[in-house]
Amino acid sequence: MSRPTSSSPLLPRAAGVFPGPGLLWRTGALIAAAGVIAGAFGAHGLQKRKGITPENLHAWQTASNYAVYNGLALLLVSLHPRFALHRFAGPAIAVGGAVFSGSIMALVLARDQFKWMGPITPIGGSIMIAGYIALAF
């Protein structure tokens, strides 16, 4: 096994450079974990709530799946020598994915209180997609 160097993706980068590979790694791990937790809640606890429909359960599953996908993507991005240094892709995937999944979950849990989040979901999705597209350049 080789010894880690300053260019290793999981080591912090120079001060003042954001985001670092370590931050992307931790963010990805937390987002993936949140997605798994949300999926488990959706499968076992959400359906017991009053007013939850099959459409709500499907939306929740979609949101939790995307959280896991985005978390795993951030883990991979953090390990890539080029993309771990990308200033836009990782943050866009993290923020866009969190807004996308979070707004869907908020709408499922409390539609009346979070009606304003309906138009926010596609904005989060667009930011997330832009992050993935940025990886191509």
Secondary structure, 3 states (H helix, E strand, C coil): CCCCCCCCCCCCCCCCCCCCHHHHHHHHHHHHHHHHHHHHHHHHCHHHCCCCCHHHHHHHHHHHHHHHHHHHHHHHHHHCCCHHHCCCHHHHHHHHHHHHHHHHHHHHHCCCCCHHHCCHHHHHHHHHHHHHHHCCC
